[in-house]
Amino acid sequence: QVQLVESGGGLVQAGGSLRLSCAASGRTFSTYSMAWFRQGPGKEREFVATSSASGGNTAYADSVKGRFTISRDNAKNTVYLQMNSLKPEDTAVYYCGAGTYSRSRYSYNYWGQGTQVTVSS
């Protein structure tokens, strides 16, 4: 079983930057694709970014393309989300998922507890 713990969320001004981290348990971290999803108040969980097991392939939601970067350090069992040029509409709880490379939340079998990101205007 894989356990995921997100960290790095907080309050930031529009235009600012934040880096989220997701630490994973288990010896098989490097075999999973990893993804970030987010969920705003009253909204469904939506895709943000994903990285293949090796980190060689990535995909982003159009809303964050050019601003966010997903990366992973398999030696540290950690995936990151670097968020730049943040906008108020980025405000949400951000979740880390482990599973199969996809934009769909149903492709991810394991989830962290989430970390709150709030962007003020």
C-alpha positions as CSV (number, residue, x, y, z in Angstrom):
1,Q,0.0,0.0,0.0
2,V,1.2,3.5,-0.9
3,Q,0.8,6.4,1.5
4,L,1.1,10.0,0.3
5,V,1.6,13.2,2.3
6,E,1.3,16.6,0.7
7,S,3.0,19.7,2.1
8,G,3.9,23.3,1.1
9,G,0.5,24.9,0.8
10,G,-0.2,28.3,2.2
11,L,-1.3,31.8,1.5
12,V,0.3,33.7,-1.3
13,Q,-0.4,36.9,-3.2
14,A,-1.4,36.9,-6.9
15,G,1.7,36.7,-9.0
16,G,3.6,34.8,-6.4
17,S,5.1,31.4,-6.3
18,L,4.7,28.3,-4.2
19,R,6.2,24.8,-4.3
20,L,4.2,21.8,-3.2
21,S,5.7,18.5,-2.2
22,C,4.3,15.0,-2.0
23,A,6.2,12.4,0.0
24,A,5.4,8.8,-0.7
25,S,6.0,5.6,1.2
26,G,7.0,2.2,-0.3
27,R,9.8,0.7,-2.4
28,T,7.8,0.9,-5.6
29,F,7.4,4.6,-5.9
30,S,9.3,4.7,-9.1
31,T,6.8,2.4,-10.8
32,Y,3.9,4.8,-10.4
33,S,2.8,7.8,-12.4
34,M,2.2,10.7,-10.1
35,A,-0.3,13.5,-10.5
36,W,-1.6,16.6,-8.9
37,F,-5.3,17.4,-8.8
38,R,-7.1,20.3,-7.1
39,Q,-10.6,20.9,-5.7
40,G,-12.0,24.3,-5.0
41,P,-15.0,25.1,-2.8
42,G,-18.2,23.5,-4.3
43,K,-16.3,22.1,-7.3
44,E,-15.2,18.7,-8.4
45,R,-11.6,17.5,-8.2
46,E,-9.9,18.6,-11.4
47,F,-6.7,17.6,-13.1
48,V,-3.6,19.8,-12.8
49,A,-0.5,17.9,-13.9
50,T,0.9,14.4,-14.1
51,S,4.3,12.8,-14.5
52,S,5.1,9.3,-15.8
53,A,7.1,6.9,-13.6
54,S,10.4,8.0,-15.0
55,G,9.5,11.6,-15.2
56,G,10.1,11.5,-19.0
57,N,6.5,12.4,-19.9
58,T,4.4,15.2,-18.4
59,A,1.0,16.7,-19.1
60,Y,-0.7,19.8,-17.8
61,A,-4.2,21.3,-17.7
62,D,-4.5,24.2,-20.1
63,S,-5.3,26.5,-17.1
64,V,-1.8,26.0,-15.6
65,K,0.3,25.3,-18.7
66,G,3.3,27.6,-18.7
67,R,2.9,28.5,-15.1
68,F,3.2,25.1,-13.2
69,T,5.9,22.5,-13.4
70,I,5.7,18.9,-12.1
71,S,8.8,17.1,-11.3
72,R,9.9,14.1,-9.2
73,D,12.9,12.8,-7.4
74,N,12.5,9.0,-7.2
75,A,15.5,8.7,-4.9
76,K,13.6,10.7,-2.4
77,N,10.2,9.2,-3.1
78,T,8.9,12.7,-3.7
79,V,7.0,14.6,-6.4
80,Y,6.8,18.4,-6.6
81,L,4.6,21.0,-8.1
82,Q,6.2,24.3,-8.7
83,M,3.6,27.0,-9.1
84,N,4.5,30.4,-10.5
85,S,2.4,33.4,-11.5
86,L,-0.3,32.3,-9.2
87,K,-3.9,33.5,-9.7
88,P,-6.8,33.7,-7.4
89,E,-8.5,31.0,-9.4
90,D,-5.7,28.6,-8.4
91,T,-7.1,28.7,-4.9
92,A,-8.0,25.1,-3.9
93,V,-7.0,22.1,-2.0
94,Y,-4.3,20.3,-3.9
95,Y,-4.1,16.5,-3.8
96,C,-1.3,14.2,-4.8
97,G,-2.2,10.9,-6.5
98,A,-0.3,7.8,-7.5
99,G,-1.4,5.5,-10.3
100,T,-1.5,5.3,-14.1
101,Y,-0.4,8.2,-16.4
102,S,-3.7,9.9,-17.2
103,R,-5.7,13.2,-16.9
104,S,-8.5,11.2,-15.1
105,R,-8.8,11.1,-11.4
106,Y,-10.0,7.5,-11.8
107,S,-6.6,6.4,-13.0
108,Y,-5.1,7.1,-9.6
109,N,-5.3,4.5,-6.8
110,Y,-3.8,6.3,-3.9
111,W,-4.3,9.8,-2.6
112,G,-2.9,12.1,0.0
113,Q,-4.9,14.2,2.4
114,G,-4.5,17.4,0.5
115,T,-2.9,20.8,1.2
116,Q,-4.6,24.1,1.0
117,V,-3.4,26.8,-1.4
118,T,-5.0,30.2,-1.1
119,V,-4.1,33.0,-3.6
120,S,-5.2,36.5,-2.7
121,S,-5.8,39.3,-5.1
